[in-house]
């Protein structure tokens, strides 16, 4: 395999690995490294292009991320994104400042200088995705402003072609930036001279070869939920481990209707042996009367890790394999210096048995492509995600006891059946049905009731880093409301159509 042409320096953005994903989608491999690791890597490698990611810090903060020393003197084309652009400006004599009226969160309209090579072939006026509090107020000497916000108040891009430095205040890597891919291709091909060196088929061989280097001839268990991630990873690694791989499904008591049967089918399709561990009572006891979402996740995570260690010991496993994706690592704050959004049950367990994360740099759409290449059933490759803690985090406001789990499990099944009947379910990336335990007044059988509400949320997304809230057809909403409120403990149904961000996919 050819040497890596592109270095992405992770400055702490939630979107850093999205840059890597987008480049792979365009046909390019890239190394995604923290500033410290990038500095070491650059001692023995000279890339054709360097991208500085965004980040949540301010360039004026004492411990703000800093790229490798002398990176601006390497004579290698550099593209700074968001914080990356601000750092370049700050480092080369420009002015970066916070301004309330210049903050941008979400879609923004930008006017581009399309004569600049970076913006070749895109529309003069375009929609981008922005997420920043600070902004460049004055560009450094020698730099040219190449894009501004529609009202002219925000400097959206700058460049110094002599020094081979470009900066954009928005995020070209996310799908909401309408022509972001064209911008990245311009930087890679027209400016940096990179050649395409990636195709999806490479992923299976790369993962198998990487795993075989550390685990050949050894035993492992894999946390198996039956989802597309753990099922596909099991299928990828089955030839590496053979009989030395055991899929472990932990039945927490928070699975959906008929889910255990589906899990068993998926394990067979992946070609791995499955062990189901019954642990509902243990999880009920561990979570107890906890209602805080993050504390519920942490208590779940602790017991989940303990059970995996128990099963690894019984099997004599040298490794515990996890199907965690880049999205999980980012949201749990385990990718570079990304802020913690929410804990993930299989990230950062700190187990005594060594963990392997073969899918750590992949996104959901890439795993689905792997599933198709491995000829797994469509029910697997297109299966919607389901959180590790399951229905425990879909009960809001009261402890997730068995009676509440039974209600939300029933409601989830009813909503899913209706959406499938109307052929809407397959157009949703993820369906969330949650039980809101804040009681409200209603009428049933001419009598007053004081009961729960159900929240129905669907999102549509490519990588789960950003998502569009789904608006179900009115007749579908009415049918859902009628069906779900037949339950004696449910009096209302709400539909959540909020995008991510500002919302996250799950309610908790």
N, C-alpha and C positions, 0 to 999 in steps of 0.2 A: 504493500500500500504506500502511496506517495506521502511525502512529509507534509505536515499541516501548513497551509498557506496563510491562515487567518488566526489572529489572536484576539480573543474577546476578554478584556480586563473587567472583572466583576467588581463594580463600585458600590454594590449593595442594593441594587434595584430588584423589585418584584418581577421585572421583565427580563432579567439578564439571560436566563436560559431560554426565554422565548426568542431572543436574538439567534441563539444557536439553532433552535428548532426551525426558524424561518430560513436560515442559511442552508440547512440540510434540505429543506423543502425546495429551495432554489437550485440545489445540486452541489453545495459546498460543505466540506468539513471545516470545523473550527475548534480550537482549544479554548475552553472557558476556564479561566484561572483567576484566583484572587491576586491582588497586587503583589503580595510577597512571593507567591509561587510563580507569577508571571516574570518577576525579576530574575529568578533562578533559571526559568525556561529560556529566557532571552539570551542568556550567556552562551548557550550552545545552539540556538535557533534564530534565524532571521526570517520573519514572516513577510509576506507581500503586502499585508494590510493589518492594521490594528484598529479595533473598535473599543472605545471606552463607554461602558454602560451608564445608565442613569443610576440614581441612588436617592435615599431619603434624607441624607445629611445636607448641611449647608457647608460651602467651601470655607466659611470662616470659623467653623467649629474646630476646637483644638484637636480632636481625634478623628476628623473627617477622613474618608478614604483618599489615599494618594497613589497614583499609578507608579510604576517603576521609575527609578531615577533616570534622567537623561532621555526619556522616551520621546521627547519633542525634538531631539537632536539626532535621531536614528536614520533620517532620510527615508522613512517608511510612511506611506499615506496613513493618516489617522482620521477617524470619524468619531467625534464626541457626541454622545446622545444625552440630552437633558443635563443631568449633573456633570456628565463628561464634557459637555460644551462649556458649562459654567466653570469647571476646573481649568480648562484650557484658557478661558478668558482671564480668570483670576491669576493664573501662572504667568501669563504673557503681557500683563499690564492693563487688562480691561477692568471694568467695574461690574460687580455682581451685587445685587441688592434685593431685599424682600419688599414687595409692594402689593398691598391688598388689592388694588385695582388691576394688577397685572397677573394675579394668580390665575391658573387655568387648570381645571379638572374636568376631563371629558373631551367631547368633540369641540374643535375650534376651526375656524376658517382662516386660511393663510394665503397670502399673495406671494408667489415665488418669482425670482429672477430666473426664468427658464433658459437664459443664455449660459448660466453656470452649469458646468458639466454634471454636477451632482443631480441637477433637476432637469436634465435633458429628456425631452419627450413627455413630460407631465403637463397637466393643465396649469395655466397661470394662477388660477384661483382654485383652491382645493381644500378638502376636509382632512384634518389630522387628529390624532389622539394625543392630548397633553395631560401632564400630571406633575405640576411643579408650583412651589411657593416662591422661590427665588427666581430671578431672571437676569439676563445680561442687560445692564443699563447702558453701557458704553463698550464698544468692541475695542480690542487692542490695536495699537498702531500696526499698519500693514494688513489688517483684516478688512474685508468688505462685507457689508450687510447684504445677504442674498435672499432673505425672506422676512416678511413682517406679518403680524396679525392683520385681519381685515380692517380694523380701526387704526392701525399704525402704531399702537401703543407698545406692543411687545416685539422685541427682536427675536425672530423665530429661527434664523440660521445665519451663519457667517462662514467666511473662508479666507484662507491665505494660500493661494495656489503655489506661490514660490516655496513656501515651507511645507507644502503638501498636507495642510491641516484644514479639516472641515468640521463644522459643528451644527447640530440641529437641536432646537429646544424641545421638540415633540418626539414621539416614539414611532419611527417608521416600521418597527418590527411587529407591531400589533395590527390585527386585521382591520381595526377601525380607521387607521390611516389609509385612505382610499388607494393611493398610489405609492405606499411605503415600499413595496417590493421593488418597484422600478427604481426608486431612490437607492436602495441597497445594491441592486444590480449595477447601477451606474457607478457606485463607489467601488465595487469589487472588480468589474470588468473594464469600464472606461478609464477609471482613475488608477486602479491598483494592478491591473493585468492578471487577475486570478483566473484559473481554469477550473471548470467543473470537475469534481473528483468524488462525488457521493451519489449513491442510488440506494433505495430502500432495501434491496436484496443484501447489501453489505451488512446490515444490522444483525441478522441472524448469525452469520459467521463471526462477526466481531465479538458478539456477546458470548458465543460458545468458546471461542479461542481465549478470550480474557478470563472466563470462568475456569476453563481447563488448566490454565497456567497455575492457578492457586488451589484448585480443588480436585484435580485428577486423581482417581483412586481413593477418594475420601467419601464420607457419608454426610448427607445434609437433609434437613427437613425444610419445607417451605410453608409459610403461613398461607393457607388456601381458603379464599372466600368464595370461589366460584365466579368471581368477576373477570372481566376481560384481561386485567393486568396479571393476576395470579395464575389464571388458566393458561394464558399465552406464555408466560414465563416458564411454567411447568413444562409446556410442550417444547419450548426452546431448549431447556436444560435436561430433559429426559434422556437424550442421547449421550450427554456428557456424564451423567451420574449412573444411568441404568437403574438397577435394583437398589442402589445406594441413595435413592431420593424417595422421601415419604412426604406426601401432602397431608398437612394437618389442618382440619377445619374445626374451629372452636365454636360450638353452638352456645351462644351467650344468652339465649332466650329472647333476643331482640331481632331475630330474623323476620323477613316478610312472609306472607302467606305462601305455602308450598315451596319455600326457597331451598329447603334442605334436599328435596328431590332433584331440583335443578343443579345444585352443587355436585351431587353424586354423578349426574349425567355429564357435567363438564369435566370432572376429574377423569372419567373414562375416555372422553374425547381427547384429553391432553396426554393420555397414555401413562398416567401415574397412579400409584396405589394411594388410597385415601383412608385416613383415620379420622373419625368424628369424635370429638371430645365433648361430652355433655357437661356444661358448666353454668347453666342458668342460675342455679341457687347461689353459686359463688359470686357471680356478677351482681346479683340483687343485693347480697350482703356487702360487697365492696363499695357499691355506689350509694347504698343506704338511702338517706333522705336528702341527698345532695340535689340542688336545683340549678346551681351555677354551671353554665355550659362548659367553661374551660376546666372547672374542677371535676365535672363528670368525665370529661375526656381523659384527664390525668389519672383518675382512679381506674377507669377502664384500661388505660394503657399499662398501668403498673401490673394489674392482674393478667392482662393479655401476655405481657412479657414473661411473667412468672410461669404461666402455663406452657408457653413455648419452650422455656428452659427445661421444664419437667419432661416434656415430650422429647426434646433433643437428647436428654440424658437416657431415657428409656430406649431410644433408637440407637444410641451411641454415635450421635451426629457430631461431626467436626464443625459444621456450619449451620446457621439458620439463614435461609434465603428469604428476602422480602421483595414484594413486587412494587415497592414505592416508586412513584414517578417524580419527574422534575417538579411538577406542580406541588406535590406533597412536601418535598424538601424546601421549596420556596416558601410556602405558607407556614411551615413550622419553623422558619428562620434558620434552617440548616444548610441553605445554599448561600455561600459567601457570607455577606452581612445583611441579608434581607431581614426586614422587620417580621416579628412573629404576628401572623394573622390568627392562626389557631393551631393547636397541637394536633399531630397525627399519630394514631395509635401504634404505627409500626416504624416511626422515625425517632431516633435518639433514645432507644430503649436501654442502652448501656448494659447489655447482657454479658454474662460470663462467657457464653459461647459466641464465637466470632460471627458477625453478620455480613451478608453479601447483598449489595443493591445493584444488580445488573441493569435495571431499567432507570437508574438514577438520572440519566441525561435525556430521557425520552418523554414525550408528551402523549396524551391519550390517542390522538389521531395516528401517531406513529405505531403505537401498540396495536391498534386496530388493523393497520396495514400488515404488521407482522402476523396477526391471526389469520388474515386472508391468505398470505403467502404460505402459511403452514397448513392451509386448507381446513382450518377448524370450522365447525358449523357457523352459519350466519347468526344464529341465536347467541353465539359467544362474541363474535367480532363486533356485533352491533349492540351488545348488552349495555344497558345504562349503568353508570357507577352507583354504588351504594356505600355509604360511609362505614368504616370499620366498627364504630360503636353502634351502628344500626339505629334502631328505633329509640334507643336511650336518649339520643340528642334530637329527637323529633317530638319530645314532650316538653312543653314550655311552662314553667311556673310552679310545677309541683314535682315531687319525687317520682321517678319513672318506675313505679311499682307495676306488678303484673297486670292489674286491672286496667291501668292506663295503656300499657303495651298492647293489651288485647284490643282496646278501642282503636288506637292508631293503626294497628295491623289490619283490622277490619276495614277502616276508612281507606287506607292505602290500596287494599285489594279492590274495593269498589271503584275508586277513581281510576285505577289502572285499567280495569275491565271496560269502563265506559270509554276511555280514550282509545283503547285498542279497537273497540267496536266501531268507533267513528274514524278509524285509521289516522288518528292524531298522535298517538303514542310514539310511533316510529319517527316522527318529525321533531321530537323533543330530545335534547341531549341528556337531560336529567329531570326526573320528576321528583318533587319533594312534597310529601303530605305530612303535615305536622299537627299536633294536638295542642291548642292553646287552652290552658287550664284556668285562665281568667274567666270566671262565670259571668254570663249575661242573661237577661230576662227574655223569655220566649213564651210561645203559646203552643201547647200540644193537647189535642182532645178537649178544647175549650177550657183548659186549665193552665194556670201559670206554672212555668218551669224556670229553673235557674241552672243553666247547664253550660257545657263547654262549646268551644268553636274549633273548626278545622281550617287550617290554612293550606291552600293548594298553590304550588309554585312550579312552573316549568321554565327551564332555561335552554337556550340554544347557543352553542359555542363550538369552537374548533379545538381550543387548547385548555379551557377552564381557567385561564388567567383573566380573561374578560368574557362576559356573557351577556346575551340579550334576553330580557324577560319575555316569556311567551304570552301572547294574548289569545286565549282559547275562544273559539266561536261561541256566540251567545247561546245557541241552542245546547251546546255541550256544557257550558257553565250551568245552565238551568237544570239539565239532567243530573249533573253532579250534585248540585245543591239539594235537589229533591231526594236523590238516593241517600246521600250521607246524613241528612237530617232525620231520616227514618230511625236512626239509632236513638234510643231514649236519652242518652247522655250528651247528644249533640244538638245544638239549637241554631247555630249559624255556620256559614262557610264563607271564607274570605279568599280572594285570589290575589296573589302577590306577583306583580309584573315588573318589579324593579330590576334594572340592569346591574351587572357586576363590572366595575364598581358603580355606585357606592356600596351596594349590598354584596354579600358573599353568596355562594351557591346555596348553602344550607342556612337554616334559620339560626342554628347554634353552631 
